[in-house]
Amino acid sequence: MSWRNETPPTVQEDLDLLADEALSAATHLLGEQRGELYPFGVRLPADGKPELVGADRGEGEHPAPEALLDLLYESMSAMRDGARAVAFVAHVETPEGDAVRVELEHRDGGPALVLLLPYRRRRLRRALETGDLVATPGERRVWTS
């Protein structure tokens, strides 16, 4: 059974909106930043317009990705009262190669999801070739109860 069968339509719409925003921003940044992607978040506030959220631990140009993710988890948890849904975006390495990982969750229920979008850079171009998007169950980090 698909997660969509058990999730209210409004929650599905919000998660789809966040996923689109997160993946679009990530692929754009990968193209512009020559393959570098530092973790960032996407927050869906009550007014429904997604906003990108960055993190800075003051570690210079090459911060530790894990530390940035931890800071994003803390920041988004602190801002959860004014949000409907959140996404966390990071680069990951898989056995098949590079991928963008997007963690999604909604305050009104539905599952926490992890999306993986495999990609590879084309030689001498900023363009990316992406593979098939895969969704798996995730872990709640903001709305844990």
Phi and psi in degrees as GROMACS dihedral restraints (atoms count N, CA, C in turn):
[ dihedral_restraints ]
;  ai    aj    ak    al  type     phi  dphi    fc
    3     4     5     6     1   -79.0    20    10
    4     5     6     7     1   149.3    20    10
    6     7     8     9     1   -60.1    20    10
    7     8     9    10     1   -27.3    20    10
    9    10    11    12     1   -66.4    20    10
   10    11    12    13     1   -29.5    20    10
   12    13    14    15     1   -67.0    20    10
   13    14    15    16     1   -26.3    20    10
   15    16    17    18     1  -107.6    20    10
   16    17    18    19     1     6.4    20    10
   18    19    20    21     1  -116.1    20    10
   19    20    21    22     1   132.3    20    10
   21    22    23    24     1   -56.8    20    10
   22    23    24    25     1   143.9    20    10
   24    25    26    27     1   -55.6    20    10
   25    26    27    28     1   -38.0    20    10
   27    28    29    30     1   -66.4    20    10
   28    29    30    31     1   -35.7    20    10
   30    31    32    33     1   -68.0    20    10
   31    32    33    34     1   -42.7    20    10
   33    34    35    36     1   -57.6    20    10
   34    35    36    37     1   -44.9    20    10
   36    37    38    39     1   -61.7    20    10
   37    38    39    40     1   -43.3    20    10
   39    40    41    42     1   -64.5    20    10
   40    41    42    43     1   -44.2    20    10
   42    43    44    45     1   -65.5    20    10
   43    44    45    46     1   -39.1    20    10
   45    46    47    48     1   -63.1    20    10
   46    47    48    49     1   -43.7    20    10
   48    49    50    51     1   -60.5    20    10
   49    50    51    52     1   -47.0    20    10
   51    52    53    54     1   -64.0    20    10
   52    53    54    55     1   -42.6    20    10
   54    55    56    57     1   -60.8    20    10
   55    56    57    58     1   -45.3    20    10
   57    58    59    60     1   -60.6    20    10
   58    59    60    61     1   -46.1    20    10
   60    61    62    63     1   -63.0    20    10
   61    62    63    64     1   -45.8    20    10
   63    64    65    66     1   -64.3    20    10
   64    65    66    67     1   -46.9    20    10
   66    67    68    69     1   -68.7    20    10
   67    68    69    70     1   -38.1    20    10
   69    70    71    72     1   -63.3    20    10
   70    71    72    73     1   -46.1    20    10
   72    73    74    75     1   -63.3    20    10
   73    74    75    76     1   -43.2    20    10
   75    76    77    78     1   -63.6    20    10
   76    77    78    79     1   -46.6    20    10
   78    79    80    81     1   -67.5    20    10
   79    80    81    82     1   -35.0    20    10
   81    82    83    84     1   -63.1    20    10
   82    83    84    85     1   -48.4    20    10
   84    85    86    87     1   -62.6    20    10
   85    86    87    88     1   -40.5    20    10
   87    88    89    90     1   -61.6    20    10
   88    89    90    91     1   -38.8    20    10
   90    91    92    93     1   -69.0    20    10
   91    92    93    94     1   -39.4    20    10
   93    94    95    96     1   -80.6    20    10
   94    95    96    97     1   -31.0    20    10
   96    97    98    99     1   -99.8    20    10
   97    98    99   100     1    20.5    20    10
   99   100   101   102     1    55.2    20    10
  100   101   102   103     1    41.5    20    10
  102   103   104   105     1    92.5    20    10
  103   104   105   106     1    -1.8    20    10
  105   106   107   108     1   -91.3    20    10
  106   107   108   109     1   135.5    20    10
  108   109   110   111     1  -142.3    20    10
  109   110   111   112     1   109.7    20    10
  111   112   113   114     1   -92.4    20    10
  112   113   114   115     1   148.5    20    10
  114   115   116   117     1   -55.6    20    10
  115   116   117   118     1   142.8    20    10
  117   118   119   120     1  -148.3    20    10
  118   119   120   121     1   169.5    20    10
  120   121   122   123     1  -121.1    20    10
  121   122   123   124     1   163.9    20    10
  123   124   125   126     1  -130.7    20    10
  124   125   126   127     1   128.2    20    10
  126   127   128   129     1  -116.4    20    10
  127   128   129   130     1   134.9    20    10
  129   130   131   132     1  -106.9    20    10
  130   131   132   133     1    98.1    20    10
  132   133   134   135     1   -72.8    20    10
  133   134   135   136     1   174.8    20    10
  135   136   137   138     1   -56.2    20    10
  136   137   138   139     1   -30.2    20    10
  138   139   140   141     1   -77.2    20    10
  139   140   141   142     1    -7.5    20    10
  141   142   143   144     1    87.2    20    10
  142   143   144   145     1     3.9    20    10
  144   145   146   147     1   -99.8    20    10
  145   146   147   148     1   114.6    20    10
  147   148   149   150     1   -60.8    20    10
  148   149   150   151     1   144.3    20    10
  150   151   152   153     1  -133.6    20    10
  151   152   153   154     1   138.0    20    10
  153   154   155   156     1   -78.0    20    10
  154   155   156   157     1   142.6    20    10
  156   157   158   159     1  -127.4    20    10
  157   158   159   160     1   124.6    20    10
  159   160   161   162     1  -105.1    20    10
  160   161   162   163     1   172.0    20    10
  162   163   164   165     1  -138.3    20    10
  163   164   165   166     1   143.5    20    10
  165   166   167   168     1  -141.9    20    10
  166   167   168   169     1   116.9    20    10
  168   169   170   171     1   -96.8    20    10
  169   170   171   172     1     7.7    20    10
  171   172   173   174     1    70.7    20    10
  172   173   174   175     1    31.7    20    10
  174   175   176   177     1  -101.1    20    10
  175   176   177   178     1    15.3    20    10
  177   178   179   180     1    86.3    20    10
  178   179   180   181     1  -157.3    20    10
  180   181   182   183     1   -73.5    20    10
  181   182   183   184     1   -22.0    20    10
  183   184   185   186     1  -127.0    20    10
  184   185   186   187     1    72.4    20    10
  186   187   188   189     1   -72.6    20    10
  187   188   189   190     1   158.6    20    10
  189   190   191   192     1   -71.5    20    10
  190   191   192   193     1   120.4    20    10
  192   193   194   195     1   -56.5    20    10
  193   194   195   196     1   -39.8    20    10
  195   196   197   198     1   -62.9    20    10
  196   197   198   199     1   -39.6    20    10
  198   199   200   201     1   -66.4    20    10
  199   200   201   202     1   -37.9    20    10
  201   202   203   204     1   -65.9    20    10
  202   203   204   205     1   -42.0    20    10
  204   205   206   207     1   -61.8    20    10
  205   206   207   208     1   -44.2    20    10
  207   208   209   210     1   -58.9    20    10
  208   209   210   211     1   -42.4    20    10
  210   211   212   213     1   -64.9    20    10
  211   212   213   214     1   -40.2    20    10
  213   214   215   216     1   -63.7    20    10
  214   215   216   217     1   -42.9    20    10
  216   217   218   219     1   -58.4    20    10
  217   218   219   220     1   -44.9    20    10
  219   220   221   222     1   -64.9    20    10
  220   221   222   223     1   -45.8    20    10
  222   223   224   225     1   -63.2    20    10
  223   224   225   226     1   -46.1    20    10
  225   226   227   228     1   -67.1    20    10
  226   227   228   229     1   -34.6    20    10
  228   229   230   231     1   -63.7    20    10
  229   230   231   232     1   -39.3    20    10
  231   232   233   234     1   -68.8    20    10
  232   233   234   235     1   -26.6    20    10
  234   235   236   237     1   -99.5    20    10
  235   236   237   238     1    10.3    20    10
  237   238   239   240     1   -66.6    20    10
  238   239   240   241     1   -27.4    20    10
  240   241   242   243     1   -60.4    20    10
  241   242   243   244     1   -30.9    20    10
  243   244   245   246     1   -99.4    20    10
  244   245   246   247     1    11.8    20    10
  246   247   248   249     1  -119.5    20    10
  247   248   249   250     1   152.1    20    10
  249   250   251   252     1   -98.0    20    10
  250   251   252   253     1   -32.7    20    10
  252   253   254   255     1  -157.4    20    10
  253   254   255   256     1   158.5    20    10
  255   256   257   258     1  -140.0    20    10
  256   257   258   259     1   157.6    20    10
  258   259   260   261     1  -137.7    20    10
  259   260   261   262     1   145.0    20    10
  261   262   263   264     1  -120.7    20    10
  262   263   264   265     1   131.3    20    10
  264   265   266   267     1  -122.4    20    10
  265   266   267   268     1   134.8    20    10
  267   268   269   270     1  -154.7    20    10
  268   269   270   271     1   157.7    20    10
  270   271   272   273     1   -82.0    20    10
  271   272   273   274     1   139.5    20    10
  273   274   275   276     1  -136.2    20    10
  274   275   276   277     1   156.5    20    10
  276   277   278   279     1  -106.0    20    10
  277   278   279   280     1   131.9    20    10
  279   280   281   282     1  -116.6    20    10
  280   281   282   283     1   169.1    20    10
  282   283   284   285     1   -58.3    20    10
  283   284   285   286     1   -24.9    20    10
  285   286   287   288     1   -90.1    20    10
  286   287   288   289     1    -9.6    20    10
  288   289   290   291     1   132.9    20    10
  289   290   291   292     1  -161.4    20    10
  291   292   293   294     1   -72.8    20    10
  292   293   294   295     1   150.3    20    10
  294   295   296   297     1  -153.3    20    10
  295   296   297   298     1   156.5    20    10
  297   298   299   300     1   -96.5    20    10
  298   299   300   301     1   128.7    20    10
  300   301   302   303     1  -107.9    20    10
  301   302   303   304     1   130.5    20    10
  303   304   305   306     1  -123.0    20    10
  304   305   306   307     1   121.6    20    10
  306   307   308   309     1  -100.1    20    10
  307   308   309   310     1   129.2    20    10
  309   310   311   312     1  -123.8    20    10
  310   311   312   313     1   142.4    20    10
  312   313   314   315     1  -154.9    20    10
  313   314   315   316     1   156.2    20    10
  315   316   317   318     1  -127.7    20    10
  316   317   318   319     1   143.4    20    10
  318   319   320   321     1   -68.6    20    10
  319   320   321   322     1   -27.2    20    10
  321   322   323   324     1   -93.9    20    10
  322   323   324   325     1    20.2    20    10
  324   325   326   327     1   104.6    20    10
  325   326   327   328     1  -158.3    20    10
  327   328   329   330     1    77.2    20    10
  328   329   330   331     1   170.4    20    10
  330   331   332   333     1   -81.1    20    10
  331   332   333   334     1   156.5    20    10
  333   334   335   336     1   -79.9    20    10
  334   335   336   337     1   136.2    20    10
  336   337   338   339     1  -124.7    20    10
  337   338   339   340     1   151.4    20    10
  339   340   341   342     1  -120.9    20    10
  340   341   342   343     1   123.9    20    10
  342   343   344   345     1  -105.8    20    10
  343   344   345   346     1   137.4    20    10
  345   346   347   348     1  -121.7    20    10
  346   347   348   349     1   125.8    20    10
  348   349   350   351     1  -119.4    20    10
  349   350   351   352     1   101.5    20    10
  351   352   353   354     1   -66.0    20    10
  352   353   354   355     1   148.5    20    10
  354   355   356   357     1  -151.6    20    10
  355   356   357   358     1   163.0    20    10
  357   358   359   360     1  -148.9    20    10
  358   359   360   361     1   148.1    20    10
  360   361   362   363     1   -83.7    20    10
  361   362   363   364     1   141.2    20    10
  363   364   365   366     1   -79.9    20    10
  364   365   366   367     1   143.0    20    10
  366   367   368   369     1   -61.3    20    10
  367   368   369   370     1   138.8    20    10
  369   370   371   372     1    58.0    20    10
  370   371   372   373     1    19.8    20    10
  372   373   374   375     1  -137.6    20    10
  373   374   375   376     1   162.2    20    10
  375   376   377   378     1   -88.4    20    10
  376   377   378   379     1    -6.1    20    10
  378   379   380   381     1   -73.4    20    10
  379   380   381   382     1   149.4    20    10
  381   382   383   384     1  -113.9    20    10
  382   383   384   385     1   146.3    20    10
  384   385   386   387     1  -103.9    20    10
  385   386   387   388     1   126.7    20    10
  387   388   389   390     1  -110.6    20    10
  388   389   390   391     1   151.9    20    10
  390   391   392   393     1   -97.5    20    10
  391   392   393   394     1  -158.6    20    10
  393   394   395   396     1   -80.6    20    10
  394   395   396   397     1   133.9    20    10
  396   397   398   399     1   -74.0    20    10
  397   398   399   400     1   132.5    20    10
  399   400   401   402     1  -121.6    20    10
  400   401   402   403     1   133.5    20    10
  402   403   404   405     1  -113.2    20    10
  403   404   405   406     1   134.8    20    10
  405   406   407   408     1  -136.0    20    10
  406   407   408   409     1   162.7    20    10
  408   409   410   411     1   -61.8    20    10
  409   410   411   412     1   146.3    20    10
  411   412   413   414     1  -122.7    20    10
  412   413   414   415     1  -168.6    20    10
  414   415   416   417     1  -114.5    20    10
  415   416   417   418     1   132.9    20    10
  417   418   419   420     1   -73.6    20    10
  418   419   420   421     1   132.5    20    10
  420   421   422   423     1  -120.7    20    10
  421   422   423   424     1   -24.3    20    10
  423   424   425   426     1  -103.9    20    10
  424   425   426   427     1   -53.1    20    10
  426   427   428   429     1  -104.8    20    10
  427   428   429   430     1    84.4    20    10
  429   430   431   432     1   -87.5    20    10
  430   431   432   433     1   -11.8    20    10
